[in-house]
Amino acid sequence: MMHALPSYAVWIVLAPALAALLQNFCGKLLPRKGDWLVVGGMGVSLALSLMVLMEWRALDPGHYFEGSVTWFQLTGGISFSVGIVIDGLTAAMLIVVTLVSLLVFVFSMGYMKGDRHYDRFFFWLSFFSTSMLILVVADNLLLLFVGWELVGLCSYKLIGFWGQDLANAEAAKKAFITTRVGDVGMLIGILMMYKACGTLSLQGVFAQVQAGAIQGSALTWAGIALFLGAVGKSAQFPLHVWLPDAMAGPTPVSALIHAATMVAAGVYFAARMFPIFTPQALYFIAWTGGVTALLAALIAVTQTDIKKVLAYSTISQLGYMILGVGVGAPWAAMFHLCTHAMFKACLFLGSGSVIHAMHHTQELEDMGGLRKKMPVTFWTFVVSTLALAGIPLFSGFMSKDAILFEALHSGQTALFAIGLGAAFLTAFYMTRMLWLCFMGEPRNREKHDHAHESPVSMTLPLVVLALLSIGIFWGGFADDYFTTPAYHADYPQTAEVAAAYAPAGEVRAHPHHPVWFLLLASAMGLGGIALGIALFRSGKRDQDTVLLPEGLHRTAKNKYYLDDLYLGWGFVGLGDTLSRWSRVADDRAVDGAVNGVGSAGVTVAEISGDADQVIVDGAVNLVADATDAVGGVASSAQTGRIRNYLGAARRS
């Protein structure tokens, strides 16, 4: 049931938006270049998000807040609105986005200190978070798409923030173009839904789908088209290639975009639109997530850049979330999204702390032995790693196991096995990275000697995020927030939806997790950690050690040659070849034909000119000359003397 939106709720978006606006125009003139303004705006947004969360929690299950105003109207009475809906999905995402954004903003105050574009950096951070909040609260597909595209714009500017470096500029372009591929599919899906349903409001779309306005293969293709937007934004195979290169941006950007916000947008969108997905579409979604989780984990094992390891880890975990949606457990996917946001933001910010201490060195070959130099960073890194590895008592164990069990419970044992394999690899490569970074002997003594713990502005966010990675804070979270979303009464009554959500007012009944499953899931994480310690503890192995079968290692190291496919001899290369051929055809065929016609015209003109000069002008000139000659003869007789005329007359 809908309730009127609290009057202050709109300021959840407006507060950081106004802070960004003021920062853009006045940031250079303000004390500390306006960083406090942006931090304050996000702090207000977090406080208001907590208030609206408390009010929503006081409602009965299945109830939600909603409010909208008309945005613009077209001829024929067609109108579009700007609206906000706040249910469990929205409330949880608001807390995640605002909390992580605030902590990243505070971290950035220390990390970006001294940057010559310090004020501009905070403007784009605030604008990015505002765009993400628009996406989260939107009650219709049009406003959601606006926020979606603004997020893409901001990510482009933030990834390429240090654009004076060509690699950063190229990474920004790659992210922008790659995600646009998915966005085209999403736009097609939105248009398909509008044509069939006659509305873009989420409530209207769900109601029309239930009424059969679009069904069968048309609904399947519309769902897959919409999901393509999530494939791009959430870096799913094969559009995941942009995210590792996006690590070229400042580390706070990596934490904000690639842990809690932009990449999470696709998962949130898939969970929000879950009721329209047919079983065929869900099958496609599940396998997309499963393949992404495994392939990205294998690549992470081969990486030597600390941020690249975390980047591929993010891709793998996003694959887990999409897998959760595909196996009919959007609540589990959202649960993992929220827990992952905390420990992955902590890991990204922790890597930033290390990079800051090592004078912007990101390669593991220059690290080692930092545990005593950076104790706060080290222990927060350990906690977050245990959470990511899915170790009991930490948040990742609860959310990741929920996805794995739902995959098993749904009967998709192949995807369950893939999930287990990815979980083992996750624990292994994170242990490898942790050990090479903090343990053992320093591999670059000079940089190690100059390393030091980061300032409080950088370590405090790490401590907060590490605490939020402990499992005690997440008990019952999924049931409280994700099992009775807005418009539940309008969901199409399919078996998948009935299994995913609890009716309003009822408690979600989860299947019991057998002991063998809990032991198996725990063994994957603990086994990966044990193997990592066993291999690297002796110090005989380093970041270049081959850890996979040679062929697989080479393929994973080269990222399955997808960059070559896209940028080398594939799409971009093919485009370059086609453009060269088009240029040759234009130069030789089109321009040749045009130039030939022009040359022929010149030749004809020259011949015509010669003919005109020789024949026409010659004839005219001959007549003129003859007339002149005759006139000359005649004029010679005209002497003007009378005696000559009389003499001539006498002779005649």
C-alpha positions as CSV (number, residue, x, y, z in Angstrom):
1,M,0.0,0.0,0.0
2,M,1.3,3.5,-0.9
3,H,1.8,6.2,1.6
4,A,2.5,9.9,1.0
5,L,6.2,10.7,0.7
6,P,7.7,12.5,3.7
7,S,8.3,16.2,2.7
8,Y,12.0,16.1,3.5
9,A,12.7,13.0,1.3
10,V,13.4,15.0,-1.8
11,W,16.3,16.6,0.0
12,I,18.1,13.3,0.0
13,V,18.8,14.1,-3.6
14,L,18.7,17.9,-3.5
15,A,21.3,18.3,-0.7
16,P,24.3,16.8,-2.6
17,A,22.9,18.3,-5.8
18,L,23.0,21.8,-4.4
19,A,26.4,21.2,-2.8
20,A,27.7,20.1,-6.2
21,L,26.2,23.1,-7.9
22,L,27.8,25.5,-5.4
23,Q,31.1,23.6,-5.6
24,N,31.2,24.0,-9.3
25,F,30.8,27.8,-9.3
26,C,32.3,28.8,-6.0
27,G,34.6,25.9,-5.0
28,K,37.9,27.8,-5.7
29,L,36.8,30.7,-3.6
30,L,35.7,28.7,-0.5
31,P,37.9,27.7,2.4
32,R,39.7,24.4,1.7
33,K,38.4,24.7,-1.9
34,G,34.9,23.7,-0.8
35,D,35.6,20.1,0.3
36,W,33.6,20.6,3.5
37,L,30.6,21.8,1.5
38,V,30.5,18.5,-0.5
39,V,31.1,16.4,2.6
40,G,28.4,18.3,4.5
41,G,25.9,17.8,1.6
42,M,26.4,14.1,1.7
43,G,26.2,14.0,5.4
44,V,22.8,15.7,5.3
45,S,21.7,13.1,2.6
46,L,22.9,10.3,4.9
47,A,21.0,11.7,7.9
48,L,17.8,12.1,5.9
49,S,18.2,8.6,4.5
50,L,18.4,7.3,8.0
51,M,15.2,9.3,8.9
52,V,13.2,8.0,6.0
53,L,14.5,4.5,6.7
54,M,13.1,4.7,10.3
55,E,9.8,6.0,8.9
56,W,9.6,3.2,6.4
57,R,10.4,0.6,9.1
58,A,7.4,1.8,11.0
59,L,5.1,0.9,8.2
60,D,3.4,-2.5,7.8
61,P,5.3,-5.0,5.6
62,G,4.6,-4.4,1.9
63,H,3.8,-0.7,2.4
64,Y,5.9,2.0,0.9
65,F,6.3,5.7,0.3
66,E,5.7,7.3,-3.1
67,G,5.2,10.8,-4.5
68,S,5.5,12.4,-8.0
69,V,4.9,15.6,-10.0
70,T,4.4,16.1,-13.7
71,W,7.6,16.6,-15.5
72,F,6.4,17.4,-19.0
73,Q,3.5,16.8,-21.3
74,L,3.3,15.9,-25.0
75,T,0.4,16.4,-27.4
76,G,-2.3,13.9,-27.1
77,G,-2.4,14.1,-23.3
78,I,0.8,12.0,-22.8
79,S,2.6,13.1,-19.7
80,F,5.8,12.0,-17.9
81,S,6.5,12.5,-14.2
82,V,9.3,12.9,-11.8
83,G,8.7,10.5,-8.9
84,I,10.3,9.0,-5.8
85,V,9.5,5.5,-4.4
86,I,10.9,4.4,-1.1
87,D,10.6,0.7,-0.2
88,G,13.1,-1.8,1.2
89,L,15.2,-1.9,-1.9
90,T,15.4,1.9,-2.0
91,A,15.9,2.4,1.7
92,A,18.8,-0.1,1.8
93,M,20.5,1.4,-1.3
94,L,20.1,4.9,0.0
95,I,22.1,4.0,3.2
96,V,24.7,2.1,1.2
97,V,25.2,4.9,-1.4
98,T,25.2,7.8,1.1
99,L,27.3,6.1,3.8
100,V,30.0,4.8,1.4
101,S,30.0,8.1,-0.5
102,L,30.5,10.1,2.7
103,L,33.4,7.9,3.8
104,V,35.0,8.1,0.4
105,F,34.6,11.9,0.5
106,V,36.3,12.0,3.9
107,F,39.1,9.7,2.6
108,S,39.6,11.9,-0.5
109,M,40.3,14.9,1.7
110,G,43.6,13.3,2.7
111,Y,44.3,11.3,-0.5
112,M,43.8,14.2,-3.0
113,K,45.4,16.9,-0.8
114,G,47.6,19.1,-2.9
115,D,46.0,18.2,-6.3
116,R,45.7,21.3,-8.5
117,H,42.1,20.4,-9.4
118,Y,41.1,19.5,-5.9
119,D,37.9,21.6,-6.1
120,R,36.8,20.1,-9.4
121,F,37.4,16.6,-8.1
122,F,34.9,17.1,-5.3
123,F,32.4,18.6,-7.7
124,W,32.4,15.5,-9.8
125,L,32.3,13.2,-6.7
126,S,29.2,15.0,-5.4
127,F,27.5,15.1,-8.9
128,F,28.2,11.4,-9.3
129,S,26.6,10.5,-5.9
130,T,23.6,12.7,-6.8
131,S,23.1,10.9,-10.1
132,M,23.3,7.6,-8.3
133,L,20.6,8.7,-5.8
134,I,18.3,9.8,-8.7
135,L,18.7,6.3,-10.2
136,V,17.9,4.6,-6.9
137,V,14.8,6.6,-5.9
138,A,13.2,6.8,-9.4
139,D,9.7,5.4,-9.6
140,N,9.7,5.3,-13.4
141,L,12.0,4.1,-16.2
142,L,12.5,7.5,-17.8
143,L,13.8,9.2,-14.6
144,L,15.8,6.0,-13.8
145,F,17.4,6.2,-17.3
146,V,18.3,9.9,-16.8
147,G,20.1,9.0,-13.6
148,W,21.7,6.0,-15.3
149,E,23.2,8.2,-18.1
150,L,24.3,10.9,-15.6
151,V,26.2,8.2,-13.7
152,G,27.9,7.2,-17.0
153,L,28.9,10.8,-17.6
154,C,30.3,11.3,-14.2
155,S,32.2,8.0,-14.3
156,Y,33.8,9.2,-17.6
157,K,35.0,12.5,-16.0
158,L,36.2,10.8,-12.8
159,I,38.1,7.9,-14.5
160,G,39.8,10.4,-16.8
161,F,40.3,13.0,-14.0
162,W,44.1,12.8,-14.5
163,G,43.5,13.1,-18.3
164,Q,46.9,14.6,-19.0
165,D,48.0,11.0,-18.9
166,L,47.0,9.4,-22.2
167,A,46.3,6.0,-20.5
168,N,43.8,7.7,-18.2
169,A,42.0,9.4,-21.0
170,E,41.9,6.2,-23.0
171,A,40.5,4.3,-20.0
172,A,37.7,7.0,-19.6
173,K,36.8,6.7,-23.3
174,K,36.8,2.9,-23.1
175,A,34.5,2.9,-20.0
176,F,32.1,5.4,-21.6
177,I,31.9,3.6,-25.0
178,T,31.6,0.1,-23.6
179,T,28.8,0.9,-21.2
180,R,27.0,2.8,-24.0
181,V,26.8,-0.6,-25.8
182,G,24.7,-2.0,-22.9
183,D,22.8,1.3,-22.6
184,V,21.5,1.0,-26.2
185,G,20.1,-2.4,-25.3
186,M,18.5,-0.9,-22.2
187,L,16.9,1.9,-24.2
188,I,15.5,-0.5,-26.7
189,G,14.0,-2.5,-23.8
190,I,12.5,0.6,-22.3
191,L,10.9,1.5,-25.7
192,M,9.6,-2.0,-26.1
193,M,7.9,-1.8,-22.7
194,Y,6.5,1.6,-23.4
195,K,5.0,0.5,-26.7
196,A,3.4,-2.5,-25.1
197,C,2.4,-1.0,-21.7
198,G,1.7,2.7,-22.6
199,T,3.5,3.8,-19.5
200,L,7.0,4.1,-18.0
201,S,6.0,4.1,-14.3
202,L,7.2,0.9,-12.6
203,Q,3.8,0.3,-11.1
204,G,2.1,0.7,-14.5
205,V,4.6,-1.5,-16.2
206,F,4.2,-4.3,-13.7
207,A,0.4,-4.0,-13.8
208,Q,0.4,-4.2,-17.6
209,V,2.7,-7.2,-17.7
210,Q,0.4,-8.9,-15.2
211,A,-2.5,-8.1,-17.5
212,G,-0.8,-9.7,-20.5
213,A,0.0,-6.5,-22.4
214,I,3.3,-8.1,-23.3
215,Q,4.1,-11.7,-23.0
216,G,5.9,-14.7,-24.5
217,S,9.0,-14.2,-26.5
218,A,8.3,-10.4,-26.7
219,L,8.5,-10.2,-22.9
220,T,11.7,-12.4,-22.9
221,W,13.5,-10.2,-25.4
222,A,12.4,-7.0,-23.7
223,G,13.7,-8.3,-20.4
224,I,17.0,-9.3,-22.0
225,A,17.3,-5.9,-23.7
226,L,16.8,-4.2,-20.3
227,F,19.3,-6.5,-18.7
228,L,21.9,-5.5,-21.3
229,G,22.1,-2.2,-19.5
230,A,23.1,-4.1,-16.4
231,V,25.7,-6.1,-18.4
232,G,27.4,-2.8,-19.3
233,K,27.1,-0.9,-16.0
234,S,27.8,-4.0,-13.8
235,A,30.7,-5.1,-15.9
236,Q,29.4,-8.5,-16.9
237,F,31.0,-10.7,-19.5
238,P,31.6,-9.8,-22.3
239,L,31.3,-6.0,-21.5
240,H,33.4,-6.2,-18.4
241,V,36.6,-5.0,-20.1
242,W,36.2,-1.4,-19.1
243,L,36.3,-1.8,-15.4
244,P,40.0,-2.9,-14.9
245,D,41.2,-0.1,-17.0
246,A,39.0,2.3,-15.0
247,M,41.5,1.8,-12.1
248,A,43.5,4.5,-13.9
249,G,41.4,7.0,-12.0
250,P,42.2,8.2,-8.4
251,T,41.7,5.5,-5.9
252,P,38.7,7.1,-4.1
253,V,37.0,7.0,-7.5
254,S,37.7,3.3,-7.7
255,A,36.2,2.8,-4.3
256,L,33.1,4.9,-5.0
257,I,32.4,3.8,-8.6
258,H,33.5,0.2,-8.5
259,A,32.5,-0.9,-5.1
260,A,29.2,0.6,-4.0
261,T,27.6,2.7,-6.7
262,M,28.0,2.6,-10.4
263,V,28.7,-1.1,-10.8
264,A,26.0,-1.8,-8.2
265,A,23.4,0.1,-10.3
266,G,23.1,-2.8,-12.7
267,V,22.4,-5.3,-10.0
268,Y,19.9,-3.0,-8.4
269,F,18.1,-2.4,-11.7
270,A,18.0,-6.2,-12.4
271,A,16.5,-6.8,-8.9
272,R,14.0,-4.0,-9.3
273,M,12.8,-5.3,-12.7
274,F,12.8,-8.9,-11.6
275,P,9.0,-9.4,-11.9
276,I,9.1,-8.9,-15.7
277,F,11.8,-11.5,-16.4
278,T,10.6,-14.7,-17.9
279,P,12.2,-18.1,-17.1
280,Q,14.1,-17.9,-20.3
281,A,15.4,-14.4,-19.5
282,L,16.4,-15.6,-16.0
283,Y,18.3,-18.5,-17.4
284,F,20.3,-16.1,-19.6
285,I,20.9,-13.8,-16.7
286,A,22.0,-16.7,-14.4
287,W,24.6,-18.0,-16.8
288,T,25.9,-14.5,-17.6
289,G,26.6,-14.0,-13.9
290,G,28.0,-17.5,-13.4
291,V,30.5,-17.2,-16.3
292,T,31.5,-13.7,-15.3
293,A,32.2,-14.8,-11.7
294,L,34.5,-17.7,-12.7
295,L,36.3,-16.0,-15.6
296,A,37.1,-12.8,-13.6
297,A,38.3,-14.8,-10.6
298,L,40.8,-16.7,-12.9
299,I,42.1,-13.4,-14.2
300,A,42.5,-12.0,-10.7
301,V,44.9,-14.8,-9.9
302,T,47.3,-13.6,-12.6
303,Q,47.3,-9.9,-11.8
304,T,50.3,-8.0,-10.3
305,D,48.7,-4.6,-9.8
306,I,46.9,-4.3,-6.5
307,K,44.0,-2.3,-7.9
308,K,43.7,-4.7,-10.9
309,V,43.3,-7.6,-8.5
310,L,40.5,-5.8,-6.7
311,A,39.0,-4.7,-10.1
312,Y,38.6,-8.3,-11.3
313,S,37.5,-9.3,-7.8
314,T,34.7,-6.8,-8.2
315,I,33.7,-8.2,-11.6
316,S,33.6,-11.7,-10.1
317,Q,31.5,-10.6,-7.2
318,L,29.1,-8.7,-9.5
319,G,28.8,-12.0,-11.4
320,Y,27.7,-13.6,-8.1
321,M,25.0,-10.9,-7.6
322,I,23.7,-11.3,-11.2
323,L,23.8,-15.1,-10.7
324,G,21.5,-14.6,-7.6
325,V,19.0,-12.7,-9.7
326,G,19.1,-15.3,-12.4
327,V,18.4,-18.2,-10.0
328,G,15.3,-16.4,-8.7
329,A,16.8,-14.8,-5.6
330,P,17.0,-11.1,-6.1
331,W,16.8,-10.6,-2.4
332,A,20.1,-12.6,-2.0
333,A,21.7,-10.5,-4.8
334,M,20.8,-7.3,-3.1
335,F,22.0,-8.7,0.2
336,H,25.4,-9.4,-1.3
337,L,25.4,-6.0,-3.0
338,C,25.1,-4.3,0.4
339,T,27.7,-6.4,2.2
340,H,30.1,-6.3,-0.7
341,A,29.8,-2.5,-0.8
342,M,31.3,-2.3,2.7
343,F,34.2,-4.7,2.5
344,K,35.1,-3.9,-1.1
345,A,35.1,-0.1,-0.4
346,C,37.3,-0.9,2.5
347,L,39.7,-2.9,0.3
348,F,39.8,-0.2,-2.4
349,L,40.4,2.5,0.2
350,G,43.0,0.3,1.9
351,S,44.8,-0.2,-1.4
352,G,44.7,3.6,-1.8
353,S,46.3,3.9,1.7
354,V,49.0,1.6,0.6
355,I,49.5,3.4,-2.7
356,H,49.7,6.7,-0.9
357,A,52.3,5.4,1.5
358,M,54.3,3.8,-1.4
359,H,54.4,7.1,-3.4
360,H,51.7,6.0,-5.9
361,T,53.2,2.6,-6.6
362,Q,50.6,0.0,-7.4
363,E,52.7,-3.0,-8.4
364,L,53.0,-5.9,-5.9
365,E,56.6,-6.3,-6.8
366,D,57.4,-3.1,-4.9
367,M,55.5,-4.1,-1.8
368,G,55.9,-6.5,1.1
369,G,56.6,-6.2,4.8
370,L,54.1,-3.3,5.3
371,R,52.3,-4.9,8.2
372,K,54.2,-3.2,10.9
373,K,54.5,0.1,8.9
374,M,50.8,0.4,8.4
375,P,49.0,-1.5,11.2
376,V,45.5,0.1,10.8
377,T,45.5,-0.4,7.1
378,F,46.7,-4.0,7.5
379,W,44.1,-5.1,10.0
380,T,41.2,-3.5,8.2
381,F,42.5,-5.1,5.1
382,V,42.5,-8.5,6.8
383,V,38.9,-8.1,8.1
384,S,37.7,-7.1,4.6
385,T,39.6,-9.9,3.0
386,L,38.0,-12.5,5.4
387,A,34.5,-11.0,4.5
388,L,35.2,-11.2,0.8
389,A,36.5,-14.8,1.2
390,G,33.2,-15.8,2.8
391,I,34.6,-16.8,6.1
392,P,32.0,-17.5,8.9
393,L,31.2,-14.6,11.3
394,F,31.9,-12.1,8.5
395,S,29.2,-10.5,6.3
396,G,30.4,-12.1,3.0
397,F,29.7,-15.5,4.4
398,M,26.1,-14.8,4.9
399,S,25.3,-13.1,1.6
400,K,27.5,-15.3,-0.7
401,D,26.2,-18.5,0.9
402,A,22.6,-17.2,0.3
403,I,23.3,-17.0,-3.4
404,L,25.1,-20.4,-3.6
405,F,22.3,-22.1,-1.7
406,E,19.6,-20.6,-3.9
407,A,21.5,-21.8,-7.0
408,L,21.6,-25.3,-5.5
409,H,18.0,-25.1,-4.3
410,S,16.8,-24.0,-7.8
411,G,18.2,-27.2,-9.3
412,Q,21.0,-25.5,-11.3
413,T,23.9,-27.6,-10.0
414,A,26.3,-26.5,-12.7
415,L,26.0,-22.9,-11.6
416,F,26.3,-24.0,-8.0
417,A,29.6,-25.7,-8.9
418,I,30.8,-22.6,-10.7
419,G,30.0,-20.5,-7.7
420,L,31.9,-22.8,-5.4
421,G,34.9,-22.7,-7.7
422,A,34.8,-18.9,-7.8
423,A,34.5,-18.8,-4.0
424,F,37.7,-20.9,-3.6
425,L,39.6,-18.7,-6.1
426,T,38.4,-15.5,-4.4
427,A,39.9,-16.6,-1.1
428,F,43.1,-17.8,-2.8
429,Y,43.9,-14.6,-4.8
430,M,43.0,-12.3,-1.9
431,T,45.3,-14.2,0.4
432,R,48.0,-14.0,-2.3
433,M,47.6,-10.2,-2.6
434,L,47.4,-9.7,1.2
435,W,50.6,-11.7,1.7
436,L,52.6,-10.1,-1.1
437,C,51.5,-6.6,0.1
438,F,51.9,-6.8,3.9
439,M,53.8,-9.9,4.8
440,G,57.3,-11.2,4.2
441,E,60.4,-9.2,3.4
442,P,60.2,-5.8,1.6
443,R,60.9,-6.2,-2.1
444,N,61.7,-2.5,-2.6
445,R,63.6,-1.4,0.5
446,E,63.8,2.2,-0.5
447,K,60.0,2.7,-0.8
448,H,59.4,0.5,2.2
449,D,61.6,2.7,4.4
450,H,59.6,5.8,3.4
451,A,56.2,4.1,3.9
452,H,54.1,5.2,6.8
453,E,50.5,4.9,8.1
454,S,48.0,7.2,6.5
455,P,46.5,10.2,8.3
456,V,43.3,9.8,10.4
457,S,41.1,11.2,7.5
458,M,42.1,8.1,5.5
459,T,42.2,5.4,8.3
460,L,38.9,6.4,10.0
461,P,36.8,5.4,7.0
462,L,38.7,2.1,6.8
463,V,37.9,1.3,10.4
464,V,34.2,2.1,9.9
465,L,34.0,0.0,6.8
466,A,35.9,-2.9,8.4
467,L,33.5,-2.9,11.4
468,L,30.5,-3.0,8.9
469,S,32.1,-6.1,7.3
470,I,31.5,-8.2,10.4
471,G,28.5,-10.5,10.2
472,I,26.8,-9.4,13.4
473,F,25.6,-6.2,11.8
474,W,23.7,-8.1,9.0
475,G,21.5,-10.6,10.8
476,G,18.0,-10.7,9.2
477,F,18.9,-7.8,6.9
478,A,17.7,-9.5,3.6
479,D,14.3,-10.5,5.1
480,D,13.8,-7.0,6.6
481,Y,14.5,-5.1,3.4
482,F,14.2,-7.1,0.2
483,T,11.3,-9.6,0.4
484,T,8.3,-7.2,0.2
485,P,9.2,-4.5,-2.3
486,A,6.9,-1.9,-3.7
487,Y,4.1,-2.8,-6.1
488,H,4.2,-6.4,-4.8
489,A,0.4,-6.7,-5.5
490,D,1.0,-5.8,-9.2
491,Y,3.8,-8.4,-9.7
492,P,2.9,-11.1,-12.3
493,Q,2.1,-14.3,-10.5
494,T,4.8,-16.6,-11.9
495,A,6.4,-19.4,-10.0
496,E,9.7,-17.5,-10.0
497,V,8.2,-14.4,-8.4
498,A,6.2,-16.3,-5.9
499,A,9.3,-18.1,-4.8
500,A,11.4,-14.9,-4.6
501,Y,9.1,-12.7,-2.5
502,A,7.0,-13.0,0.6
503,P,3.4,-11.8,0.5
504,A,2.9,-8.6,2.4
505,G,2.7,-9.2,6.1
506,E,4.3,-12.7,6.0
507,V,7.7,-13.8,7.1
508,R,9.9,-15.1,4.3
509,A,10.4,-18.8,4.7
510,H,13.9,-19.8,3.7
511,P,14.8,-23.4,3.0
512,H,17.0,-24.9,5.8
513,H,20.7,-24.9,5.0
514,P,22.0,-28.4,5.7
515,V,25.1,-28.9,7.7
516,W,27.0,-30.3,4.8
517,F,26.3,-27.2,2.7
518,L,27.6,-24.9,5.5
519,L,30.7,-27.0,5.9
520,L,31.3,-27.1,2.1
521,A,30.8,-23.4,1.7
522,S,33.1,-22.6,4.6
523,A,35.7,-25.1,3.3
524,M,36.0,-23.2,0.0
525,G,37.0,-20.0,1.8
526,L,39.2,-21.6,4.4
527,G,40.8,-23.9,1.7
528,G,41.6,-20.9,-0.5
529,I,43.2,-19.0,2.4
530,A,45.2,-22.1,3.5
531,L,46.5,-22.7,0.0
532,G,47.5,-19.1,-0.4
533,I,49.5,-19.1,2.9
534,A,51.1,-22.4,2.1
535,L,52.3,-21.2,-1.3
536,F,53.6,-17.7,-0.3
537,R,54.6,-18.1,3.3
538,S,58.1,-19.3,2.4
539,G,58.8,-16.3,0.3
540,K,60.0,-18.4,-2.6
541,R,57.1,-17.3,-4.8
542,D,56.4,-13.8,-5.9
543,Q,53.9,-11.9,-8.0
544,D,55.1,-13.4,-11.2
545,T,54.7,-17.1,-10.1
546,V,52.6,-19.1,-12.5
547,L,49.7,-20.5,-10.4
548,L,47.4,-21.9,-13.1
549,P,48.1,-24.5,-15.8
550,E,50.4,-22.8,-18.4
551,G,47.8,-22.4,-21.2
552,L,45.1,-21.2,-18.9
553,H,47.5,-18.9,-17.1
554,R,48.6,-17.3,-20.4
555,T,45.0,-16.9,-21.5
556,A,43.8,-15.4,-18.2
557,K,46.8,-13.2,-18.1
558,N,45.9,-11.8,-21.5
559,K,42.3,-11.4,-20.3
560,Y,41.0,-14.0,-22.7
561,Y,42.2,-11.8,-25.6
562,L,39.0,-9.8,-25.4
563,D,40.8,-6.5,-25.6
564,D,42.5,-7.8,-28.8
565,L,39.1,-8.8,-30.1
566,Y,37.6,-5.4,-29.3
567,L,40.6,-3.1,-29.9
568,G,43.0,-5.0,-32.1
569,W,42.0,-7.3,-34.8
570,G,38.4,-7.3,-33.7
571,F,35.7,-4.7,-33.7
572,V,37.9,-1.6,-33.5
573,G,40.4,-3.1,-35.9
574,L,37.6,-4.1,-38.3
575,G,36.3,-0.6,-38.0
576,D,39.7,0.8,-38.9
577,T,40.0,-1.6,-41.8
578,L,36.6,-0.7,-43.1
579,S,37.4,3.0,-42.7
580,R,40.6,2.6,-44.7
581,W,38.8,0.7,-47.4
582,S,36.1,3.3,-47.5
583,R,38.8,6.0,-47.8
584,V,40.4,4.1,-50.7
585,A,37.0,3.6,-52.4
586,D,36.2,7.3,-51.8
587,D,39.6,8.4,-53.1
588,R,39.7,6.1,-56.2
589,A,36.0,5.5,-57.0
590,V,33.9,8.4,-55.8
591,D,36.6,11.1,-56.1
592,G,38.0,9.4,-59.2
593,A,34.6,9.6,-60.9
594,V,34.0,13.1,-59.8
595,N,37.5,14.2,-60.8
596,G,37.1,12.3,-64.2
597,V,33.9,14.2,-64.9
598,G,35.6,17.4,-64.0
599,S,38.6,16.6,-66.2
600,A,36.3,15.7,-69.1
601,G,34.5,19.0,-68.5
602,V,37.8,20.9,-68.6
603,T,38.8,19.1,-71.9
604,V,35.5,19.8,-73.5
605,A,35.7,23.4,-72.4
606,E,39.2,23.7,-73.8
607,I,38.1,22.3,-77.2
608,S,35.1,24.5,-77.2
609,G,37.3,27.4,-76.4
610,D,39.7,26.6,-79.2
611,A,36.8,26.2,-81.6
612,D,35.3,29.4,-80.5
613,Q,38.6,31.3,-81.0
614,V,39.6,29.7,-84.4
615,I,36.2,29.2,-86.1
616,V,33.7,31.6,-84.7
617,D,36.0,34.4,-83.7
618,G,38.0,33.7,-86.9
619,A,35.0,34.1,-89.1
620,V,33.8,37.2,-87.3
621,N,37.3,38.7,-87.4
622,L,37.6,37.8,-91.2
623,V,34.4,39.7,-92.0
624,A,35.6,42.5,-89.9
625,D,38.9,42.6,-91.6
626,A,37.3,42.4,-95.1
627,T,35.0,45.2,-94.2
628,D,37.9,47.2,-92.9
629,A,39.8,46.6,-96.1
630,V,36.9,47.6,-98.2
631,G,36.3,50.6,-96.1
632,G,40.0,51.5,-96.4
633,V,39.8,51.4,-100.2
634,A,36.6,53.4,-100.2
635,S,37.9,55.9,-97.7
636,S,41.1,56.5,-99.8
637,A,38.9,57.9,-102.6
638,Q,37.4,60.4,-100.2
639,T,40.1,63.1,-100.3
640,G,37.9,66.1,-99.8
641,R,39.3,67.9,-102.7
642,I,36.9,69.0,-105.5
643,R,39.5,68.9,-108.3
644,N,40.2,65.2,-107.6
645,Y,36.5,64.4,-107.9
646,L,36.3,66.4,-111.2
647,G,39.4,64.7,-112.5
648,A,38.0,61.3,-111.7
649,A,34.7,62.2,-113.3
650,R,36.4,63.4,-116.5
651,R,38.4,60.2,-116.9
652,S,35.3,58.1,-116.4
